[in-house]
Amino acid sequence: MSDRNWGHCQHCRYFASPARIPVGSEEARCLQPELSRFELKVFGSCGCKAFELRAGLAKEVEEPVSHVSA
């Protein structure tokens, strides 16, 4: 992932999920200060450049996965 500010909503601190570890299919409001006025509801599998890692998660959850074909 070339842009370190991009990440999935489910791992973002602004994803208003009550779950400790939200899943990609969960829907919640985005509370990012610049975007909250739009009252966006997004799925955990969505993502954007206003991403900040949720507390308690290792940065590796947003690292790119390399696919190896045999």
N, C-alpha and C positions, 0 to 999 in steps of 0.2 A: 504494500500500500504506500504510494508515494506521498500522500498528504496525511501527515500525522494528526491533523485536526478532524479528519473524517472518521466516523465510526457508526456502529449500529445503535439505534435508539434503546434497545433492551439493555445495553451496557452503559448508557449515558446517565449522568446524575440528574438531568432535567426530565427524564422519562418518569411521569408521575404514577408509577406503579406501586401498589402497596406490597408487592412481592419482594422478598429479599433477593431472589435471582429471577427476574422476569424472563419470559420465553418469547421467541420471535412472533408467535401468533397472538400474543396479548396486545390489546389496544388500550392506550392511555393518552392523556394530554401531554403536550410538550410545554414545559415551563421555562424554557430558555428565555432569558430576559428580553432579547430583541424580537423573539418570535411569539411570546406568550399572548400578545395583544390580538393575534389572529385566532386564538382558541383552537389550535390544531389538535386533532386526534390522530395519532399515528400508531402503526404496528411496530412491535419490537424489532422486526426484521428490516424496517426502514432505516435510513441513515442520513446524515448531513454533515456539513463542515463546522457546525457550531457544537460539536461533540466534546464532552468532558467526561472522563471515565468515572463511573459510579464508585463510591467509596467501598472499599473492601474487595474490589476485583483486581486481579493481577493484569498488568498491561498486555500480557500475552493473549488475552481473550480477543483482542482486536488485531493481532498480528496476522499477516497474510498466510494462507495455507498453500503450500506448493503441491501440485498434483503430479504424481509420477505415473507415467503409463508404462506398462510392461510390454 
